[in-house]
Structures are given as structure tokens and as C-alpha cells.
Amino acid sequence: MKKIITISREFGSGGRSIGKLVAEKLGVSYYDGELIEILAEETGFSKEYIEQNGEYSPGNSRFSYAFVGRNIDGMSITDYLWFEQQKKILEIAEKGPCVIVGRCADYILRERNDVFNVFIHAPVAERAKRIVEVYGETDVAPEKRLREKDRKRAVNYKYYTDEEWGRAKQYHLTLDSSVFGIEGCAQLIAELSQKV
Amino acid sequence: MKKIITISREFGSGGRSIGKLVAEKLGVSYYDGELIEILAEETGFSKEYIEQNGEYSPGNSRFSYAFVGRNIDGMSITDYLWFEQQKKILEIAEKGPCVIVGRCADYILRERNDVFNVFIHAPVAERAKRIVEVYGETDVAPEKRLREKDRKRAVNYKYYTDEEWGRAKQYHLTLDSSVFGIEGCAQLIAELSQKV
């Protein structure tokens, strides 16, 4: 039995909703990228620490923090945040069964053998429809929003893991959510993770 | 219900065995790359045709045919064979439910909406063990054989489809056969193809 389920996903494929459903079905904890970011900030990434240690030099802007571009002990804030999140994900995995969506958790937990790695995707047309339904319209065309988000996720994954994002061989299971449906994907992941 | 199942696979992942099992379970026809090649040769690719029409100029060596490098009506033999195989796969799909392993069948049948596309992969160590079991030892280390075969499949897929081989988004379902097992993968594909 794999007790930790990681879900990577294309933007708009419903991966987050699927992750929540899987956690509900299995009665385990659910974490997504935002939550991990908050937890990492709370523990290691305090404003005080930054004020005490922060160097005010420009850096690699990856997240939209007010303090992006500043350095801590020679490390860019984004890399520092990455290490804090990595630590947090390793801690979360130690605590017990859970579902983790995003944040390269598949890569971070690669040394464990109780992890089930899933990737969720869907055709552009289906995802465009979904992001308008879920997040509403913006000035930017949904197809363009998808391309930008996917590109960012791919670049981020490559930067931190040196692997290609979305390659089948990175995952035990990948599913096209437009074919199986949100509920169908969740059911399948919940079932299979308990079998393998 | 998807009545045609295409299976793409990494060398040594057991994709062919899985395909055969799926066809047995569903009681439908089974075709793999070799069989399609033979069928295509029988119908359109006769020796007589080549003798009558072949131009003896060097070309792009992709398959190990004795006549690779010769041309038919300005088309390289490999491209000609590709078109014959493509025609054959389209014909096979017209005939009814079946399982097709290899030969970019997912791409060739992309206009149909009754096709279920699957990709099978496994970690290198597992595949190396399997190819020695199934095909025996050779002078070349199994890891090297895997790399060469995978590279050829990727180049071939890119050349004819202009898409990346093994990207999750090309397939409705991808499975790591080292996690689910040969029988487990076959069972899952047979079941899911009837549901979606």
C-alpha cells in the first residue's frame, strides 16, 4: 500500500479537486501548494528572519512575494523558500498518509517507497472551459492563461528537479481527466493507491 | 465505450504482453508492429513493385530492410512503408474492436473518437531484467539496448507525428508496469476501456 499520494497537474485539469476528493475518500490529510507555502513561511520564513538576515539585492523572481529578489545568506529568497517547502513536505510525509498536490512533491519524496505519484492532464479546450468556470473570466484569453501557467510549472519543475514535467515515466499513473471525469479520476486513484 | 485500444510502450516494459492479455480478456483482435508491417508489405509493398519502381539512391535508414535507401516515386522506402502501414492501421480500425501495439497508432487514429490511448513504461532496472528474461543476453549491456531502442522509438515518433513520445498528455492513461504488474495493467486497461 502506498500511503502518500502526490498529484501533479496541468492548470485547469481539475487536479486539485481530484486531490481533495481522494483525501476525503481515504480519510487522510490534504495539502496543496498554497498550504505548504503558508506552513513553510510560518515555520522558517518569518518576516523577522528576513529583516535580520535579508540582503537587498536583486534575484530570480519566481513567486510574487514582496521580498522576492532579496537574499538570505547568499541564497535567493525563492531558493530559500524552496528549501523550506522541501523540508515541510518531508515533515508532512513523516506524519502519515496524505495527499499532496503540486510543489514537486513527487521529486522531493523520491527516496521513499511508499509514495504513489500521479499526473492529471486534459486537452486545452476542456481546461479552458474549466478555468473560466472555476476562476472566472479575465482580460487574458483562457488558452493564453493555460500556456503561461503550464510553462511556469514546467520551468519550475525542470529548475528544481532537472527532470521533464509531464513525462509519463515520472509518474506511476497519469490520467486524462476529460475522459475519466473528476470523480472517476479520484475513485481510480483512491482504489489503486490502496492496491499497489 | 472505446472500441480500439492503442498501446505505446518503452522497450522491456511488457507493453506487448499487456496488449495481448487485454485482447484476450476482451475477446478482440490483436495487432502489433511486426504484424502490421507484414500486412502492409503483403498488400502494397511487394518485391515486384520495388523492382519495377525502385530508384537506387541512398536515403534515410530507419528500418533494417535490405532495400532501405532506395526510392519509390521520389519517396524513400521508409516513408512509403510508413504510408502503407498507416493505411493498414486505418483499415484495421474500420474492421472493429481491437488492440494495436506500437507503430504510432495513437497518432494515426487521432481523428476517431472511439480510441483509447495507453502508454506503458517502467524503471530502467526492471526493464533491463525483463529483456534479459524475455529476449536473452546479448553482447550489448541490457541498459544500452534499452537506451538505443527507446531513442529510436522517440525519434521515429517525433519524425512521423511531430509530437513528443512518452509525454503524459498524448495518452488517456499511462501506467508504470513495475507497480501494477503485467496482469494488473491488462486488467485495468480492459476494464477502463469499457467504461469510458
Interface residues (C-beta under 8 A of the other chain):
Chain A: E10 F119 H121 G166 R167 A168 K169 Y171 H172 L173 T174 L175 D176 V179 F180 G184 L188 L192 K195 V196
Chain B: E10 F119 H121 G166 R167 A168 K169 Y171 H172 L173 T174 L175 D176 V179 F180 G184 L188 L192 K195 V196
